[in-house]
Amino acid sequence: MGSNSRCCKPCIGDRISGLPDAILSHILSFLTTEDAAKTSILSHRWFDVWTSVPKINLTLRSQAAFEPFAQFVDRVLFFRGSSNIHTFQLHCSVIEEDFCRIDPWIYTAVRRNVVEFEFDLEVDVDSKSHRYEGYELPRRLLMCNTLEVLKLTLNYKDIIINPPSDCFPSLKFLHVTLQYPGGRSLEKLLTCCPVLEDLIIEGHLKDDSVVNINVSAPKLKRLRMRLSMDLVRWDEGDYKMLEYKCKRIYINADAPNLEEFNLEDNFLASYSLNNAKSLSKAMIDLGRLYTLEDPDFARDSADRMHRLFAGIHNVTYLSLSSPVYGDRFTRDRYHLPTFNILNRLELHLEPCFSWQFLTKMLNISPNLEYLVFAIHISYSAKLENRESEFAVGQWSQPDFVPICLLSSLKKICIQGFHAWPDEIEVVKYLLKHGEVLNMVKIYPSYFHSEEEMKLRQKLSMFPKGSRTCQIEVMKIKS
């Protein structure tokens, strides 16, 4: 009995400390390096585990504490010895005189075969001399053979990049965050990435920014742009551009192997996708952008939309979101190309959206198979905008039935459905002329059970061009 009792006695020991070093290092990699180092006081077992963590994460937000921070970084790199550094993350606030302390840290990361490097440098404004030129990224980093992932934050002119022609030989992923950028660092950076596959550029621009981004990456597969610009409150409850100066922001990409383009932009810069023969997926979100009856803005917006759509006409998947597409001041100003191989289209409809844009997209998508449109319009917005120049355009049947309805469109999904008269007429038209439709799914915005039943009955009475078409009104999850 005694022996059996000892075998069944619960283990009250330290199970975590009994784990292999590799697992403990992986656990500590989710902490900052400062917190990971603190585990050295737990026990003798933990004394030097933190020194083998492949990730170094160092952050300093107060320049006043730079000296103790720098001493800590020096100790961290010293105690690591010759072990490799997979990921090196450095976020710090400094003065100009501190630049010389940063170079040795980056040199050590390069010598330790760094694979991922993340750098965010904020320089105290008051410390900048009249000769201030910013911190120049070391050539050793630019020439690092092991570096595959680079994440940079470009604040004003605080980081300078002067790349040689053969730099970044292994870089595959680049993420650049812009904060009121200045200089030509970004422009130079994008000219020397021969094996780059993923590029993300995001950030905030001033209304008077002058930006010229030229991407030339023969192996680039995915490009994501997330840019925003300050808007000024124009009147109570409304917004207007301070002045339409974003005509000086150009983004040009020459990427023959580009497969996916994701754009989020609230001011519509000038985008040109050249030679994008492999592009199959595009997601374009222009936020709450509309022209506010500004003739110059409307004209420029139309030109920019024409140029943007011309570069994505070969996609098979397209998602569009913004009221500017159906804005009555721009919709007749720009020409859309034919999307001959587009088979999935997603439209996110806004309060000042025009149903004419839906018709236009159906007409230029002759082989469309799957249509999704989400209606992001509240009842209050509908009432407020009913009599305004920004009102949702009323549905009117096109002169000719779009080819896709007669030959290819098989599935339609409608989200945010309110059963308003114009929405009902759209569904009625699509059902009547959709000769190969298999499924129409409707997700109501909000219905009581009785309203839902009435909607089902009404839809079932509509004539259908396809005998095999099923209509489903999806239940709202409570």
C-alpha positions in Angstrom: 0.0 0.0 0.0 2.8 2.4 1.0 4.6 1.8 -2.3 1.4 2.3 -4.3 0.6 5.5 -2.4 4.0 7.0 -3.3 3.5 6.2 -7.0 0.1 7.9 -7.0 1.3 10.9 -5.1 0.7 14.1 -7.2 3.8 15.7 -8.6 4.3 19.1 -6.9 7.7 19.8 -8.6 8.5 22.5 -11.2 7.4 20.9 -14.5 8.3 24.0 -16.6 11.9 24.0 -15.5 12.1 20.4 -16.6 11.4 21.3 -20.2 14.2 21.3 -22.7 16.2 24.5 -23.3 14.7 24.8 -26.9 11.2 24.9 -25.6 12.0 27.3 -22.8 13.7 29.6 -25.2 10.7 29.5 -27.5 8.4 30.4 -24.5 10.7 33.4 -23.6 10.7 34.6 -27.2 7.1 35.9 -26.6 8.4 38.3 -24.0 10.5 41.5 -24.4 14.2 40.9 -23.9 14.0 42.9 -20.7 11.4 40.6 -19.2 13.1 37.5 -20.5 16.3 38.5 -18.7 14.5 38.8 -15.5 13.8 35.1 -15.4 17.5 34.6 -14.6 16.7 35.1 -10.9 14.1 32.3 -10.7 16.6 29.6 -10.1 20.0 28.2 -11.2 18.2 26.3 -14.0 16.9 29.6 -15.5 20.1 31.6 -15.0 21.2 31.7 -18.7 18.2 30.3 -20.6 17.3 33.8 -21.8 20.7 34.2 -23.5 19.8 31.5 -26.0 16.4 33.1 -27.1 16.7 33.6 -30.9 14.6 36.8 -30.7 15.8 40.1 -29.2 13.1 42.7 -28.6 14.3 46.1 -27.3 12.2 49.2 -26.8 12.9 52.6 -25.4 10.3 55.4 -25.7 12.0 58.0 -23.4 15.2 59.5 -24.7 16.1 60.6 -21.2 16.7 56.9 -20.2 18.9 56.1 -23.2 22.2 55.6 -21.3 20.9 52.8 -19.0 19.1 51.3 -21.9 22.3 51.3 -24.0 24.2 49.6 -21.2 21.5 47.0 -21.0 21.7 46.3 -24.7 25.5 46.0 -24.5 25.1 43.4 -21.7 22.5 41.5 -23.6 24.7 41.1 -26.7 27.7 40.3 -24.6 26.1 37.5 -22.6 24.7 35.9 -25.7 28.2 35.1 -26.9 28.2 33.7 -30.4 24.7 32.3 -30.5 22.7 33.3 -33.6 20.1 36.0 -33.6 17.1 35.1 -35.7 15.0 38.3 -35.0 16.4 41.7 -33.9 13.8 44.3 -33.0 15.0 47.8 -32.0 12.6 50.6 -31.2 14.2 53.6 -29.5 14.1 57.3 -28.9 17.5 59.0 -29.2 19.3 62.3 -29.7 21.7 62.8 -32.6 24.8 62.1 -30.4 23.5 58.6 -29.7 23.8 57.4 -33.3 27.3 56.0 -32.7 25.9 53.6 -30.0 23.5 52.0 -32.5 26.0 50.9 -35.1 27.7 48.2 -33.0 24.3 46.6 -32.1 23.4 46.2 -35.7 26.9 45.0 -36.6 26.5 42.3 -33.9 23.1 41.2 -35.3 24.6 40.9 -38.8 27.5 38.8 -37.5 25.0 36.6 -35.7 23.2 35.8 -39.0 20.1 37.9 -38.4 17.1 36.8 -40.5 14.5 39.4 -39.4 15.4 43.0 -38.6 12.9 45.6 -37.3 13.9 49.2 -36.7 12.1 52.2 -35.5 14.2 55.3 -34.6 12.7 58.5 -33.2 15.1 61.4 -32.9 14.5 64.2 -30.4 13.7 67.3 -32.4 15.5 69.7 -30.0 18.8 67.7 -30.4 19.0 68.0 -34.2 21.9 70.3 -35.3 21.7 72.6 -38.2 23.7 69.9 -40.1 21.4 67.1 -39.2 21.1 64.5 -41.9 19.6 61.5 -40.0 20.9 58.1 -39.1 22.3 56.2 -42.0 21.6 52.5 -42.0 25.0 50.6 -42.0 26.2 49.2 -45.2 26.8 45.8 -43.4 23.0 45.5 -42.9 22.2 46.4 -46.5 24.7 43.7 -47.7 23.6 41.0 -45.1 23.3 37.7 -46.9 21.0 36.1 -44.2 18.5 39.0 -43.9 15.1 37.9 -45.3 12.6 40.2 -43.4 13.0 43.9 -43.0 10.6 46.2 -41.1 11.4 49.9 -41.0 9.6 53.0 -39.7 10.6 56.1 -41.6 10.0 59.2 -39.4 10.6 62.4 -41.3 14.3 62.2 -42.3 15.5 60.3 -39.3 16.7 57.2 -41.3 18.8 57.6 -44.3 19.3 54.8 -46.8 22.1 54.8 -49.5 22.0 51.3 -50.9 24.7 49.9 -53.2 23.5 48.3 -56.4 23.9 44.7 -55.0 22.3 45.1 -51.6 19.6 43.0 -49.9 20.6 39.8 -51.8 18.2 37.6 -49.7 15.4 40.0 -48.7 12.0 38.6 -49.4 9.7 40.6 -47.1 9.7 44.4 -46.7 7.4 46.3 -44.5 7.8 50.1 -44.4 5.8 52.4 -42.1 5.8 56.1 -43.1 5.3 58.9 -40.6 5.4 62.2 -42.4 8.4 61.0 -44.5 11.0 63.2 -46.1 13.9 62.7 -48.3 14.4 59.9 -50.8 15.1 56.9 -48.5 12.0 55.0 -49.5 12.6 55.6 -53.2 16.2 54.4 -52.9 15.2 51.4 -50.8 12.7 50.1 -53.4 15.3 50.0 -56.2 17.5 47.3 -54.9 15.4 44.3 -53.8 16.1 41.6 -56.5 14.3 38.7 -54.7 11.6 40.6 -52.9 8.2 38.8 -52.8 6.1 40.7 -50.3 6.0 44.5 -49.9 3.9 46.5 -47.4 3.9 50.3 -47.4 1.7 52.0 -44.9 1.6 55.2 -43.0 0.3 58.8 -42.7 1.1 61.6 -45.1 0.8 65.3 -44.8 -1.5 67.1 -47.2 1.5 68.8 -48.8 3.6 65.6 -49.1 5.6 65.0 -52.3 6.0 61.2 -52.6 7.3 59.4 -55.7 7.4 55.6 -55.1 8.8 53.5 -57.9 8.7 49.7 -57.2 10.7 47.6 -59.6 10.8 44.1 -58.2 10.9 41.2 -60.7 9.8 38.6 -58.2 7.3 40.6 -56.2 4.1 38.6 -55.6 2.1 40.6 -53.1 1.9 44.4 -52.7 -0.1 46.1 -50.0 -0.6 49.9 -49.7 -2.2 51.4 -46.6 -2.0 55.2 -46.8 -3.9 58.0 -45.1 -3.9 61.8 -45.1 -5.1 64.3 -42.6 -8.7 65.6 -43.2 -9.9 68.8 -41.7 -13.4 69.2 -40.2 -15.2 71.3 -42.7 -18.6 71.7 -41.1 -20.4 70.0 -38.3 -20.7 66.3 -39.0 -18.9 66.5 -42.3 -15.3 66.5 -43.6 -13.4 68.1 -46.4 -9.8 68.0 -47.7 -7.8 71.0 -46.6 -6.7 71.3 -50.1 -6.4 68.7 -52.8 -2.6 68.4 -53.0 -2.3 64.7 -53.2 -1.8 65.0 -57.0 1.9 65.0 -56.0 1.8 61.5 -54.7 2.7 58.8 -57.3 3.0 55.1 -56.8 4.3 53.2 -59.8 5.0 49.4 -59.8 6.7 47.3 -62.4 6.1 43.8 -61.1 5.6 41.1 -63.8 5.0 38.4 -61.2 2.6 40.4 -59.0 -0.3 38.1 -57.9 -2.1 40.2 -55.3 -2.7 43.9 -54.8 -4.3 45.3 -51.7 -4.9 49.1 -51.5 -6.3 51.1 -48.6 -6.2 54.9 -49.2 -8.5 57.7 -48.1 -7.4 60.3 -50.7 -6.7 58.4 -53.9 -3.1 58.9 -54.9 -1.9 58.2 -58.4 -1.3 54.5 -58.9 0.1 52.8 -62.0 0.6 49.0 -62.2 2.7 48.3 -65.2 3.3 44.9 -66.6 1.2 43.2 -64.0 0.4 40.2 -66.2 0.2 37.7 -63.3 -2.2 39.8 -61.1 -5.2 37.7 -60.1 -6.5 39.4 -56.9 -7.1 43.1 -56.1 -8.8 44.7 -53.1 -9.3 48.4 -53.4 -10.7 50.3 -50.4 -10.8 54.1 -50.7 -12.5 54.6 -47.4 -15.2 57.4 -47.1 -13.8 59.3 -50.1 -16.1 61.3 -52.3 -15.6 64.5 -54.3 -17.8 67.1 -52.5 -18.7 68.8 -55.8 -15.1 69.9 -56.2 -14.7 70.0 -60.0 -10.9 69.7 -59.8 -11.0 66.9 -57.4 -13.7 65.1 -59.4 -11.6 65.4 -62.6 -8.4 64.3 -61.0 -10.2 61.4 -59.2 -11.7 60.2 -62.5 -8.2 60.2 -64.1 -6.7 58.4 -61.2 -9.4 55.7 -61.1 -9.1 55.1 -64.9 -5.3 54.6 -64.4 -5.8 52.4 -61.4 -8.4 50.1 -63.0 -6.3 49.8 -66.2 -3.6 48.1 -64.2 -5.9 45.5 -62.6 -8.1 44.5 -65.5 -6.6 40.9 -65.6 -7.7 39.9 -62.1 -10.1 37.0 -61.4 -11.0 38.4 -57.9 -11.9 42.0 -57.3 -13.2 43.8 -54.1 -14.2 47.5 -54.2 -15.2 49.7 -51.4 -15.8 53.5 -51.5 -18.6 55.9 -52.3 -16.4 57.6 -54.8 -17.0 54.9 -57.4 -20.6 55.8 -57.7 -20.3 59.5 -56.8 -22.4 61.3 -59.4 -19.6 63.8 -59.9 -17.1 61.2 -61.1 -19.0 58.1 -62.3 -19.5 59.4 -65.8 -16.0 60.9 -66.1 -13.9 57.7 -66.1 -13.8 54.7 -68.4 -13.5 51.2 -67.0 -11.7 48.5 -68.9 -13.4 45.1 -69.5 -12.6 42.5 -66.9 -12.7 39.5 -69.2 -11.5 36.9 -66.7 -13.1 38.3 -63.5 -15.1 35.5 -61.8 -15.6 36.9 -58.3 -16.7 40.5 -57.6 -17.3 42.0 -54.1 -18.8 45.5 -53.8 -19.2 47.3 -50.6 -22.0 49.9 -51.0 -21.8 53.2 -49.2 -24.5 55.9 -48.4 -23.7 57.9 -51.6 -23.3 54.9 -53.7 -25.1 54.8 -57.1 -26.7 51.6 -58.3 -25.5 52.5 -61.7 -22.0 51.4 -60.7 -23.3 47.9 -60.0 -24.8 47.9 -63.4 -21.5 49.2 -64.9 -19.5 46.5 -63.2 -21.9 43.7 -64.4 -21.6 45.0 -68.0 -17.8 44.9 -68.0 -17.5 41.5 -66.3 -18.8 39.1 -69.0 -17.6 35.9 -67.3 -18.5 36.8 -63.7 -19.6 33.7 -61.7 -19.8 35.0 -58.1 -21.2 38.4 -57.0 -21.2 39.7 -53.4 -22.5 43.1 -52.5 -22.6 44.4 -48.9 -24.8 47.3 -48.1 -23.3 49.5 -45.4 -26.1 52.0 -45.1 -28.0 52.6 -41.9 -31.7 53.6 -41.9 -30.8 57.0 -40.4 -28.3 57.6 -43.2 -30.9 56.6 -45.8 -33.4 59.2 -44.4 -30.8 61.9 -44.0 -29.4 61.5 -47.5 -32.8 60.9 -49.3 -33.1 64.5 -50.4 -29.4 65.4 -50.6 -27.0 65.4 -53.6 -25.2 62.5 -52.0 -28.3 60.2 -51.9 -28.2 56.6 -52.9 -29.1 56.5 -56.6 -32.4 54.8 -57.3 -32.3 51.6 -59.2 -33.1 51.7 -62.9 -32.9 48.8 -65.2 -30.1 48.9 -67.8 -30.9 49.1 -71.4 -29.4 45.7 -72.1 -29.1 42.7 -69.8 -25.4 42.2 -68.8 -23.9 39.2 -70.5 -22.8 37.6 -67.2 -26.4 37.3 -66.1 -27.3 35.4 -69.2 -24.3 33.0 -69.3 -22.1 32.8 -66.3 -23.3 34.3 -63.0 -24.1 31.4 -60.7 -24.1 32.7 -57.2 -25.1 36.0 -55.6 -24.6 36.9 -51.9 -26.2 40.1 -50.5 -25.2 41.4 -47.1 -26.8 44.1 -45.0 -30.1 43.7 -46.8 -32.9 46.1 -45.5 -35.7 45.2 -48.0 -35.9 48.8 -49.1 -37.8 49.3 -52.4 -34.6 49.9 -54.5 -33.0 46.8 -53.0 -36.1 44.7 -53.7 -36.0 45.9 -57.3 -32.4 44.9 -57.7 -33.0 41.4 -56.4 -36.1 41.1 -58.6 -34.1 42.1 -61.7 -31.2 39.7 -60.9 -33.5 36.8 -60.4 -35.5 37.4 -63.5 -32.4 37.7 -65.8 -30.0 35.3 -64.1 -30.4 32.4 -66.5 -27.7 30.2 -64.9 -28.1 31.2 -61.3 -27.9 28.4 -58.7 -28.0 30.3 -55.5 -29.0 33.7 -54.1 -28.2 34.2 -50.4 -29.5 37.2 -48.5 -28.2 38.3 -45.1 -30.7 40.8 -43.6 -29.4 43.8 -41.7 -32.1 43.2 -39.0 -35.5 41.6 -39.3 -38.1 40.3 -36.9 -39.2 36.7 -37.5 -42.5 38.0 -39.1 -40.6 40.4 -41.4 -38.2 37.6 -42.4 -41.2 35.3 -43.3 -42.8 38.0 -45.4 -39.5 38.6 -47.2 -39.2 34.9 -48.0 -42.8 34.9 -49.4 -42.2 38.0 -51.5 -39.0 36.6 -53.0 -40.6 33.3 -53.8 -43.1 35.0 -56.0 -40.6 36.7 -58.2 -40.0 35.2 -61.7 -36.7 33.4 -62.0 -34.7 33.0 -65.2 -33.1 29.8 -63.8 -35.2 26.8 -62.8 -32.4 25.6 -60.5 -32.0 28.8 -58.6 -32.5 28.6 -54.8 -33.1 31.6 -52.6 -32.0 31.5 -49.0 -32.7 34.3 -46.5 -30.1 33.6 -43.8 -31.2 33.8 -40.1 -29.6 36.5 -38.1 -27.6 35.2 -35.2 -28.8 36.5 -31.9 
